[in-house]
Amino acid sequence: MIIKKDKSTIQNYFQDNSGVSGAYADSVAIAENEDDISNFLIEMSEKQIPVTIVGALTGNTASGLAFGGVVLSLENLNNIGEIKENSDNTAFITVGAGARLNDIKVKAYQNGWMYPPDPTEKSAFIGGNIATNASGSRGFKFGPTRDYVQALKVIFSDGSKSFIQRGKIFSDKNGNITFDTNKGTKHIKLPEYKLPHIKNAAGYYNYPDCDLIDVFIGSEGTLCVIVEAVLKLVPCFKEVFGGIIFFQNRDNAFMFVDKIKLISKKAKVERLRNSINAMSLEYFDKNALDLIRDDYPLIPLDAECGIMFEQDVYDDSIDLLIDKWYKIMQKYNVNDDKVWFASNLAELEKFRIFRHAIPEHINKIVKKNKVPKVGTDFAVPEGKLSDIVDFCQKEFKNSGIFNLTFGHIGENHLHANILASNEDEYEKCRKLYIDICSQVVKLKGTVSAEHGIGKLRHIFLEKMFGKEGFKEMAKFKKSFDKSAILCQDNIFPRDYLYEKVCH
């Protein structure tokens, strides 16, 4: 274990993309192996010193920022193993929690495989992706990180270790789970609040017949330290194409997306090979397009919004599929001069840079203003997206604060960003966000579909589960982390860890 205490040396561990300032810790411990972590956690538990687990610090909910205690960095657990192929046309790769997403993707691609989850920040550590169940633009077809985690090696705050494999241990009808560690058996009971049946990253996973491995995915470092993962890979596509379509009318854009989703879902269910089958569907409103217009002056001036799409191809049908996309576009009054098209991976990468330029510009504004970003991460059930977007636009207009919306429209999951320029505006943004969350919950949606809750979104999660839900979460956390030292204040306020609050 490497211990760093010099303030000038450890400052980099107190900054992420959230814009939150004031993070601090007494020291930073950089683990070099599993025993380092186990022994360190035993010592911290005995001394009741809070431990904040950090990865690449690319998150935007402050979940990796410490406010006291010590930091545990997994940066040196960056091994990437060899790819092991299976007879069912899949493969597996074992990686350390500190392995970077891009490095995993590159190794898979170079060997003819693909790791499908595609979060925006490719420099993120895989441990952080797992801790937040990250998804990204290709989640419409391939789903989130959870769908590709086959096994986890975890270490608990009492120093015990466990290797959890998918499909081995499930909850019973009452939500009870029993499993072994190298120091004995653990018995847990899932919280009883109800999670929405849509893309969700809010609260501990507790769906019926819950697989134990899913409890740790998306738990934001509060239950254990994830040190290693076995990931599933799928065959890489032969070709890929896509485009950005600029619409003068938002309703046409939404109807176009609904049609593409309908065709794509049918193609998936019926395993149709020569059908439109979108890999990603992304949305940009007018303000998002205007934000990057200086970098992309060819964006049509009359564009009210844009839709970016991708489709992967595994045979020689690319020309046929491109023609089918064009025919659908024509049905929704899309002119050729309002479409940017990419017919190969290199061209499509330019469009992905276009999409990623939006959050990059947002982060620059946040750092310049030195005020935390207020950005929604909501998702709503099918058929409810127009309702929540209309609600947001009305509230944004009344506020007069600069805003923009973009995100994963294929999953009814959008990021509405309200960018305050001072503290007064920031407080208005927070209140506005609360109103949006209340509306999302009324629509049976989630306040967080991929980024998690971290330290910034407790009040929004409360709209979903209430204070009783927080009490359940605190009790559940302590069933894994008896000393309650791991990543305090992530997901729910740390006050709920105290006995007088929990009971």
N, C-alpha and C positions, 0 to 999 in steps of 0.2 A: 504493500500500500504506500502510495506517495502522498504525503501530507504537505499542503501549501497553506501558509498563513500570511505571507506578505501581502498587504492590501493592494499594492500596485500590480502584483502578479495575478491576483484572483478577481480583479474587477470585471473581466470578460464573462465571468460566471453569473453576473447580476444584470444581464441585459437580454431581452428577447424581442419578438416582434409585436408585443402587446402595447408598447409605449409606457408601461408602468415603470416608475422610478423608485428609488429608495430601497431596493433589495440589498441584503447584506447577510453575512454569516461569519462565524469565528474562524472557520477554516474550510478548505476544500480537500476532500480525500479522493484520490484517483485510484480506483481498484485495478489490480493487475491479474487477479484470478478470483475464483469463487470463494476460496478460503479467506481471502482478504475481506470479502464482503460479509461472510458469515461471522467472522471474529469481530469485525467492526460493528455490525448490528447488535451483537450480544453486548458489547461494551456500551454502545449508545443507549440501549434499552435499560441496562442497569443504572446508568446515570440520568435517564429520562431526558436525553438531549434530542430534540427534533432533527430529523434527517430529510433533506430534500434531494430527491434523485434527479439528476439532470442528464440530458443527452446533448443534442446539437443546439438547443435553445432556439429553435425555429418556430415555436408555437406562438399563439396570439391571445392566450387566456391567462398568462402568467403562471401556469401550472408548474413550470420549472424554475421559478424564482423563489429564492429563500428569503424569509424575513425572520432571521434568528437561527440558532442552532448551527448545523454543519451541512455542507453540500457533499453528496456522493456522486462522483462523475464516473460514467461507464465508457468513456471515450477510448480506453485501451482494450476493451473487449470487442475488438473489431474484426475478428476472424471471419472469413467466408470459406466454407468447406467446398468439397467437390460435389458436383451434381450427380445424383444417383437416379437412374432411369427405372421406371416400372413397366410392367407388361400392359397396363391399362392406358397407355399413351399420356402418362403424366410423369413428373419427376419431382425429386425433393432436394432441398439444399439446406444445410445447417449453418446458421449464422450467429455471431455474437450480437448482443444488444447494441453495441457501438458501431456496427457495420452501417455504412451509409447506403441509403436507398438506391442512389444512382449506381454505386459500385455493384450492388446485387443485380440490378436490372441489366447492366452492361455484361456481367459474367453470364447471366442467363441467355441474353441475346446472342452473344458470341458462340454459344453452344447450341443454338437452334431452339431455345426455350424462351418463355416470357413469364416474368413476374407481373401480373396484371394491375394490382393497385397502383394508382398514379397520382398521389398527392402533388400539389403544386411545388412544394419545396423538396427538390431532389437531394439536397445536402443533409436532410433529416436523418437521424439514426433510426434503424428499424425498431429499436426498443421503444422509442417515442411514438412511432406509427402504431405499434401494438397497444401501447398504453392509452392511446386515444381512439383506436379503431379507425384510423385515417382511411379516406377513400379517394377523393379526387375526381377529375373530369371523366374518367372511364368507368366510374362506378355504375353508370346506367346499365351496361352490359355485364360487367365482371364483378360488381359488388365491392364491398369494403375489405380492409385488411383481414378481418375476422374469417372470411371465407377461405383464406390461404394459409392460416396458421394450423399446422398439424400437431405440433407438440411444443411445449414450453418447459424450460428449466427455470425454476423460481426459488428464491431464498426469502424466508420470512424474518420478521424482526427478532425472533428468538434464536436466530441462527440456523434453524432447520431448513432442509432442502427437499425439493420434490420435483419429479419429472412427470409432467401431466401430458397425456396423449389424448388426442381427440377420439371420441367414440368409446372411451373406456369407463368413465365414471359420470353418472347422471344423478340429478335430484330425484327424490321419490315424490309421491303425490302431495306430500305436505311441505315440500321445499327443503328437505333435509339432504345433506351430502356428507359422506364420510370418505376420507382418503388418507393415505399414508405419507409420512415424511421419513427422513433418515433418523428422526428423533422420536418417532411415535405417530399416533393417529390423531387427526384433526376432525372435529365434528362441527359443521356449520349449518345454519338455517337461512335460506334466502329471505330477503325483505318481501313484504306482501303487497306493496303498491303495484299498480297496473301500468305497464309500459305500452306505448302506442305501437300498433302493428304496421309501422312504416320505418324507413331509414332513421336510425336513432343513435345518439351518443350522449344521452342524458340520463345519469343515474346508473346504479349497478344492474347488470344483466340478471333478469330473474324470470324469464319466460318458462312456461311449463316444460317438464322433461329437460331441464337445463343441463347442458354439457359443462362439466367443471371448468374446462379450459376457457369457455366463454365468459366465466366470471372474472377472470384476470384481464381479458382483452377489454380495453376501454375503461379500466379502473384507475387510470391516471396516477399510478405509483402509490396509491393509498393502501393497498393490501399486501404487496410484496415487491421484491426487486426482480424484474425479469432479466435474466442474464444470457439466455440463449433461446433460439427458436428454430424449429424445423418448418420450412415454408414449402408449400406446393407450387410447382411450376406447370405451365401448360404449353403446348406447342406454339411456336411463334407463327404469326400470320405470314403468308407468302407475299402479299402486297397490301397496301393500305391507301385509301384516298379520303378526301374530305374537302370542306370548304367553309367559308364564312358568307352567310346570306344576309344582306341588309334589307330591312323592311321599313316601309314608310308608315305602316300601321301595326300597332302592337297586337291587335286582335288577330290579324292575319298570321303573325308570327306564332301566336299561341295555338291557332288552329292547325298550322303546318306541323308544329311539334306534336300535337295530339295525334295527327294522322300517322306521322313517322313512328311514334311510340306504339300505336295499334298494330301497324304492320310488323314492327320489330319483335314485339312480344309474341305475335302469331308465328313468326319465323323461328323463334327460340323454342316454343312449345312443340311445333310440328317438325323441327329440325330441317327447315327449308334451306337449301344451299344457295340458290340463285335468287334470293329475295333481299330487299332492303332490310338491313339488320344493324342499326346504329350501334357503334361502340361508345360514342359520347354525344351528348346534346347539351350545349352550353349557351347561356343567355347573357347579353350585355344591353343595358338600357342606354338611352341617349347620353346621360351624364357620364356613364362609364366610357362610351366611345369618345366623347369630347375630352375626357381626361388624357387620353393618349393620342389625340388628333395631331399634335405637333410631331409626334414620332411616325404617325401614319396619315399623312395629309390626303391620301386617296380615299379615305373613308367618305362616302357620299354625304354631302351637306344636309340632305333631306332625310337621312336615316333616323328613324325613331328608335330603332333597336336592331340588334344583330343576333343571329343564331349561328353558332359554330357546330359542325358535325364531323364525325369520323366514322369510317366503316372499315373493318378488317376483312381481308379476302384470303381464302385458303386454296383456291384453285385458279383457273384461267378465265373467270367470269367477270373481270373488272370492268370491261367495256359495257357489258350488258347491264351491270349494276349502276354504273354512272348514268346510263340512259334512263334507268328507272327513277333515279333521284331527280334528274332534270324534268321528267314528266310530272312528278309530284310538285316541284317548284312552280311550274307553269300554272297549275291549278290554283295556286295562291298568289297569282299576279306578280311573280318575281321575274324581273327583266334580267337578261344576261349581264348587263352592265352593273347590276347590283349583287353580283356573285364573284367572290374570289375563290378560285378552285386550285386544289393541289392533287396531283395524280401519283405521288410517290412519297416515301417517308421523309426525304430531305425537304421537299416543298412543304409538307404538312408540319414539319418541325417549326417552320417560320410562323405558322398560324398558332402553334402552341406557345411560342414566344410572345405573340400578340396577346393571347389570353392571359399569360402570366404577367405581362406588363402592367395590367390593371392593379393587382394587389401590390406590385412593386412600387408603383406611383403612390398608392395609398400609404404604404409604409414610409415613404419619403415625406409625405405631408405630416404624418403622425410625429415623426422624429423632429421635423422642423417646428411644429407647433408645440411640441413637448406636452401634449395632452393625450391621454390614452384614447385609442380608437374605440368607438362603439359600433360594432358590426354584428348584425344578426346572423344566425346559423340555422334558421328555422326550416322545417320541412312540414308539409301538410299532406293529407290524403288526396288521392286522385280526384280531380274535379273541383278542388278548393283553391287552386293556385291563383286564379284571377281574383278571387275574393280577397285573399290576403295582400296581393300586390296592389289592388285598388285601395284597400285600407291604408297601406303604407304610404302610397303616393299622396293621399289626402292629408295624412298626418305630417308628412315631410313638407308639403306645400305650406301648411299652416305654421310650421316651425320656422321657416326661412333659413334653415341651416343647410349647408352644402351636403348633398347626399348622392349616392349612386348605388345601383343594384346590378349584380351579376351572379352567375353561378350555374348550378347543375339542374337545369330546367327539366331534364329527362326524369329526374327523381323528385320533382316538385320541391327542390331544395335550393334556396337562393340566399345570397349574402347581401343584405341591404346595409350599406355603410353610411353612418352619419358622422361627419368629420368636424368636430368642434375645434374652434380656433382659440378658445380660452376656457377657464374653469367654469364660468357661468353657463356657457353653451354646453359644456360637458354635462353639467347637472341636468340641463334640459334634455340632452340626448338620452341620458339614463332613464329619465321619466318616460320619454317617448318609447324607448325600448321596452319598458315594463308594459306599456299599453299594447304594444305589438305582441308581446308574449302572451298577454291575457287573451288577445284575439286568436292567436295561434292555438292556444289550449282549447278555446271554445270550438275551434274547427277540428279538434281531436288530433292536433299535430304535436310536434316536439320543438322545444326551444333550442335544441342543439342536435344537428344531424351528423356532424363529423368532427367538430373541433373540441368537443367536450365542454366542461364547465369551468375547470380551473379555479382560480381565486377571484375571478371577475364577475361570474354569472350566477352566484348563489341566489340572488333575489329573483332571477328569472326562472331558475329551477324550482324555486318555492311555488311559483305559479302552477307548476305541474303536480307537485307532490305535497305541498304544504309543510308545516313544521313537523307534523307526525312522520312524514316521509323522511325528513332529515334525521329524526330520532332513530328510525329504522336503519338508516344508512350508517349512523355512528355505531349502533350496536353491531351491525354486520361487520364493519371495519375492525372492530375490536375482537371479533371472533378469529380473525387472522393475525391482527397486529395488537396483541394484548397491551403492550406498552404505549400504543397510540402515537408512535414517533414518526411514522412514514408520511411524508408529503402532507403535513397538516394544512388545513384550509383548502385543499383541493376537493372539489365536488360540493362539499357542504361546509359551513362555518365550523371552525375548530371548537367553539364553545360547546357544541353538541357532544363532544368527546367526554365532557365532564359528567360525572355521575348524577349531579343534581339536575342537569338538563335532560339526561337520557331517561330518567325515570320520574 
